[in-house]
Amino acid sequence: MIDLRESALTALKSCGVEAAALTGTLSVRTPLTGAELLSVRQTEDVGAVVSAAHAAYQEWRTVPAPVRGALVKRLGQLIGEHKDDLATLVTLEAGKIRSEALGEVQEMIDVCDFAVGLSRQLYGRTMPSERPGHRLMETWHPLGVVGVISAFNFPVAVWSWNTAIALVCGDAVVWKPSEKTPLTALACTALVDRAIAELHAPKDLHRTVIGGREVGEALVDSPLVPLVSATGSTRMGREVGPRVAARFGRTLLELGGNNAAVVTPSADLDLATRAIVFAAAGTAGQRCTTLRRLIVHTSVADELLGKLTTAYGKLPIGSPLDAGTLVGPLIDEAAYENMTAALDAARKDGGEVLVGGGRREIDGDGYYAEPSIVRMPSQTDIVRTETFAPILYVLTYETLDEAIALHNDVPQGLSSGIFTRDQQEAERFLAADGSDCGIVNVNIGTSGAEIGGAFGGEKETGGGRESGSDAWRAYMRRATNTVNASGQLLLAQDVSFL
Ligand code: UN1
């Protein structure tokens, strides 16, 4: 039996976390057993941290972007060197199985690579001016301090998407990790600090603030934080959005998902089964991209459900430290209570629980839930609600129009997929009158996106885009420049004056 506390301490020390940070009043529990791992120091003066980061930004913004890229390159190397340590902490704090914990760290390395390339490609456009001897162009400048608020379920990857991009864009970062996962945050912070020291970048360029709601509020309300990038519940986003907007700050919100897949009669059902099980039961249903609704054509529903219930019956549920485990614990007791309440509500609405829903007593006070599949007569309120647990609601359809209408009839709009071998059906799902989500896949589940694409969703998901493609633009400010080299004053729109 490995000592979880010792294992966390070894990983933290190896990443360079100092002992002083590990004595404090915020208790950190592991979902594996429910036991306390360590306790950490909370941040008292968030305002002072933000001011220090702002001063660092003022220096950093004049450093050429490719030179800024060198810092992120070093950060990516350090994360690579500590891949095992970071994955261990992700497993201990968030309960992920080894392969998913390593996958999360790989996302960090990938986004650092992406950001390094980007540091030479922060392109502005040159537009044809209507006036002779004039140049019309745009320049992208650093924005300021970016406040990053992250959730327990991707305790490090989501931070890295924001931080790697913000740093090459010339911004400083103040990070407020989830209170449930401060250890992974301290480990990442120690690695960034090391990269900053080695590259002689301003020392307060990246700061981490630890604590509860008040700490997040201080970031949200600070006029020195022009962009708040927040990942979490829709409830949290509903508070953060208007507060930041009231001071004319920007937000980048990644909130709830209620992701669905449509399975059509031509689908490869074996491929669909594997994709669905990973997307719905993987990470114990605790990704914002987790598959929560299945919309199946009536002609293949029984066959697909047979395959899915068989696969669910064999899913190895257990400690993520055991090599064969595929489903680890929920984050805490409250998460299991939410799951049970959702299943009760679904039953009341006429749902039939085909499999799962119980708790397995695996280790101490860990909440190990059996992933569940529930056949629903219609898309009732509980189906339209995101419950952060492994529950897959199943609905059936007759026509693709009906499937798409059901698919879009939820308040959230993050990720979606269609399983089909019919190109017309696939194209319809991808089209303007198809899925209304930010992520729309064909023959792939809803979770497990690559970092190269822009990540985010519509409606109550919040509308933000992070990570790849041109998501970097949110982290910079655009200046439009007109330069007159004609020697004459020519007014636009042919206006005459003076
Ligand atoms: C999240 O759950 O907050 O696409 C992010 C995925 C991961 C990221 C999920 N790359 O599932």
Boltz pocket constraint, residues with backbone or C-beta under 6 A from the ligand:
constraints:
  - pocket:
      binder: B
      contacts: [[A, 107], [A, 153], [A, 154], [A, 158], [A, 231], [A, 286], [A, 287], [A, 288], [A, 289], [A, 446], [A, 447], [A, 448], [A, 449], [A, 450]]
      max_distance: 6.0
